[in-house]
């Protein structure tokens, strides 16, 4: 459940700290007092998109922090582990969201920073918010499939996943077949060109980086004469009779004579000179070897230039480098092979596509059967819930048909279209009055009826999805009297399995709550603040009286409110006992 919610600088809320308990909680107050801001805070905690406009005027940032106490076996813990978020069931789950006035958003789970996608994935397991607009999704036929599949649970999800994998493979293979058939004519025209190009490039026997190596070799050959001359002159300067070695040799003889007379001072200098002699002698030998290796080969230069010209012509046609030319060769070899083996490739792709189609159709039929079972069960359960909501004579049905298409695939004697969801189309039908035929929801359901149908579905799905916190934003819109009382009782009953929050303007709903929070707007000086007050029994009576009587609250209205609260407590006791 949601144990604590702290809000700072969100819209007109400066600072609110709320502690909640298990059961049914209502939020009431005058229109415009800021009731929806609390719902907005929970939306942000669950990963909803925020806006800098939500930051209180004059503040740097808005902050929302929520503490959830979740059972050890709840699926959210495995989601957190998969996302790499460390969390302990003993300490609870703390989610913090900050939004700056510059539009930046920071989210943390138990102190660990997460992105919005991760927060939304966790939030989907914690909070389900039914806004005032959500019941309109019941009017969208395309949404009905999702409702039915969700009701079917793991059984439908498993088959649906296998079907989708086979369907995607089939669509990919079909696309490849279509592309191959479309390009076959053009490919045949390219056959001779590709074959010529393959032979031309293959005969050239190109090697990676060959052009760079040849250019370097050409440079050396082009400067062979100059290299030889310079190496020869350097060798002569060192090794000739008048060269450096001969001069240093004479110097060594003189130093040896001096060293014999003054060894202490001249010995280090003699050794240094001798070392220089040997190094210079070694350099001379290396210069001689280098000079002898220099190649004078004009014919080789001509061959290199011809080879470079060939590579240059290939670069103009096939790629900017030898590597790109070889990559192009590999590509057209594959294209040529595909053209020459087109019929075999087509047969292979057709066989694979037919196999995947057979698999997809098999899963689609299994999916249809599971949906038929779920449709029947869902209809029974919704009608049962609607009876509790003062719609006892309402009939509800799930219409499940194949998607017929003259150009589709034949399944059980009919041409059927396969989609990513199978071969079915789903629509919810209702008959609100005896004797009337079942019709589409968007044709006959009123706002109050839609609210109750949505509440019935939420009640059913609460048993399936294990989301601990359900939030209803004015689910009682468009109802009154006995229907309002029925909604109140249903919300109270629903809160036995999860924590339920509801914004309401109806005293029949508010009196059935286990906790009642008053949202009111206060003006101090030139600033507006929203306060949230956890009402005690006397406060609840006063608020119920306001909801009953409007601006003027009389003793009679207060007595009426007190009696409503007393009867509601008795009713809750009866509901939970029976």
Secondary structure, DSSP 8 states (H G I E B T S, - for coil): -EEEEEEEEETTEEEEEEE--SSEEEEE-STTSSHHHHHHHHHHHTT----GGGB-TT-SEEEEEEEE---TT-THHHHHHHHT---BTTTBEEEEEEEETTS-EEEEETTEEE-HHHHHHHHTTTEEEE-TTGGGGGG-HHHHHHHHHHHHHHHHHHHHHHHHHHHHHHHHHHHHHHHHHHHHHHHHHHHHHHHHHHHHHHHHT--TTHHHHHHHHHHHHHTHHHHHHHHHHHHHHHHSTTSHHHHHHHHHHHHHHHHHH-HHHHHHHHHHHHHHHHHHHHHHHHHHHHHHH----HHHHHHHHHHHHHHHHHHHHH-SSHHHHHHHHHHHHHHHHHHHTHHHHHHHHHHHHHHHHHHHHHHHHHHHHHHHHHHHHHHHHHHHHHHHTT-TT-EEEEEEEE-EEEEEEEETTEEE--BTTBSEEEEEEEE-STT---EEHHHH--HHHHHHHHHHHHHHHHHHH--SEEEEESTTTT--HHHHHHHHHHHHHHTTTSEEEEE-S-HHHHTT-SEEEEEEEEEETTEEEEEEEE--HHHHHHHHHHHHHTT---HHHHHHHHHHHHHHHHHHHHHHH-
